[in-house]
Amino acid sequence: MKLIKEIAQMHIDAELNRAAEALKEGNDGMARVCARRASGIAITYWLQNNPREGYGESAMNQLRSIQKDETVPEEIKEAAERLTTHVKNKSDSPFSDNPIEDAKVIIEYFMNH
């Protein structure tokens, strides 16, 4: 079944809204999960017209795959790396932890590229 852009965007928006709610509630882990899912929807949409071997179907696999894809801009790869890096303690993170902004960077690229 082919994913229509408007439907994909509705699902993305729902996940980003869940991520924002989770952040408000102090649930950083859920916010990251929702941000990854939103990114995965955009990547799945893009893959319909830009098939790639080995990307898989899960958001986590897709985010890991774009980190290795030489055709993807560095900024997108870095956002994907931040979303896939396991964060046990926010203060131990090697970079700022803003999963919604990272997801938006990825989504913008894959929904419009």
NORWOJO-V727487 format. One record per pair of residues at least 24 apart in sequence whose C-alpha atoms are under 10 Angstrom apart, sorted by the first residue. I is the first residue (numbers start at 0). J is the second residue. D is the distance in whole Angstrom. If there is no record, write none. Layout:
# NORWOJO-V727487
<<I/J/D> <I/J/D>>
This chain:
# NORWOJO-V727487
<<0/47/10> <1/43/10> <1/44/8> <1/47/7> <1/48/10> <2/40/9> <2/41/10> <2/43/8> <2/44/6> <2/45/9> <2/47/8> <3/44/8> <4/41/9> <4/44/7> <4/45/9> <4/110/8> <4/111/10> <6/44/10> <7/37/9> <7/40/6> <7/41/7> <7/43/9> <7/44/7> <7/110/9> <8/37/9> <8/40/8> <8/41/8> <8/44/10> <8/106/9> <8/110/8> <9/37/10> <10/36/9> <10/37/7> <10/40/7> <10/41/9> <11/36/8> <11/37/5> <11/38/7> <11/39/9> <11/40/6> <11/41/7> <11/102/10> <11/103/10> <11/106/8> <12/37/8> <13/37/8> <14/38/9> <14/40/9> <14/99/10> <15/98/10> <15/99/7> <15/100/10> <15/102/8> <15/103/9> <16/99/9> <18/98/8> <18/99/7> <19/98/10> <19/99/7> <22/97/10> <22/98/10> <22/99/9> <27/86/10> <27/89/9> <27/96/9> <27/97/9> <27/98/9> <28/85/10> <28/86/8> <28/87/9> <28/98/10> <30/97/9> <30/98/7> <30/99/8> <31/81/10> <31/82/7> <31/83/9> <31/85/10> <31/86/10> <31/96/9> <31/97/9> <31/98/5> <31/99/8> <31/101/10> <31/102/9> <32/58/9> <32/59/9> <32/82/9> <32/83/10> <32/98/9> <33/98/9> <33/99/9> <33/102/9> <34/58/10> <34/82/8> <34/97/10> <34/98/6> <34/99/6> <34/100/9> <34/101/8> <34/102/5> <34/103/8> <34/105/10> <34/106/10> <35/59/7> <35/61/10> <35/62/8> <35/79/9> <35/82/7> <35/83/8> <35/98/8> <35/99/9> <35/101/9> <35/102/7> <35/105/10> <36/62/10> <36/102/9> <37/99/9> <37/102/7> <37/103/9> <37/105/9> <37/106/7> <38/62/8> <38/79/9> <38/82/9> <38/99/10> <38/101/9> <38/102/5> <38/103/8> <38/104/9> <38/105/6> <38/106/6> <38/107/9> <38/109/9> <38/110/10> <39/102/9> <39/105/9> <39/106/8> <39/109/10> <40/106/8> <40/109/9> <40/110/9> <41/102/9> <41/103/10> <41/105/8> <41/106/5> <41/107/8> <41/108/9> <41/109/6> <41/110/6> <41/111/9> <42/105/8> <42/106/7> <42/108/9> <42/109/6> <42/110/8> <43/109/9> <43/110/10> <44/106/10> <44/109/8> <44/110/7> <45/106/10> <45/108/9> <45/109/6> <45/110/6> <45/111/8> <45/112/8> <46/109/9> <49/112/10> <58/83/10> <59/83/7> <62/105/9> <65/105/10> <71/108/9> <71/109/10> <72/108/9> <74/101/10> <74/104/8> <74/105/9> <74/108/10> <75/101/8> <75/102/9> <75/103/10> <75/104/7> <75/105/6> <75/106/9> <75/107/10> <75/108/8> <75/109/9> <76/104/10> <76/105/8> <77/101/9> <77/104/10> <77/105/10> <78/102/7> <78/103/9> <78/104/7> <78/105/7> <79/104/9> <79/105/7>>
